[in-house]
Amino acid sequence: MYKFFIVSVVSFFAFGECVLHYNRTACGGQHRNGKTNQAMSYLKCSGDKECDKTVSASSMEQCQEAALKACSNRRFDITKRKVITAKWNGAAIKDKHGNEDFCLKYEKRAQEFDQCLE
């Protein structure tokens, strides 16, 4: 019983809380399905422009990696850009360049953001 308890406590403390804050800017106009691009872009935040999502991470570095990965945008004609900020165990963290917005130095920013058709 004690062995199980110790393993449980160690497992609990091995992970911290990584919270990513999403803030999307939608492209203008209508989506091909008839909904506005705004409605389509905000679907990932339950219809809101901004939301928080908790992700699994065992270190601040993993949280930073998750925040950078969240910048990915495959819906060029729907989402104009994103701002992703992160908190590790309740404290705001920055990218390796010192930016709060992890998408500022996202390597595919030029290809994936500001590609709206209108």
C-alpha positions, 0 to 999 in steps of 0.5 A: 500500500505504501509503495502505491502511495509513494508512486502516486505522489511522485507521478502527481508531482512529475507534471506541472500545469501548462495552460495555453491561451489562444487568441484568434483573428479571423479572416473577413468574409464567408466560408465556403460552407456559408458560415462566416470565417469568424464563426469557423475560426472561433469553433476551436474555442467553442465559438469564442475569440479567446480561450484557455486550454490545459495541455500535458507537460512535465517541464516548462520547456515542454510547455514552451514547445506545446505553445509554439506548436499551437501556432500552427495554422492550416486554415489559411482562408479562415484564421488570419493569425493567432496569438498564443501565450502560456502559463506554467504552474500559474506563472506566465512564460516566454519563448526562447526569444523573450516574447510572451506571444509564441507565434511572433517567432513561429518559423512558418508565420509568413506562410501560414498567417495573413493569407486571407483571400479577402 
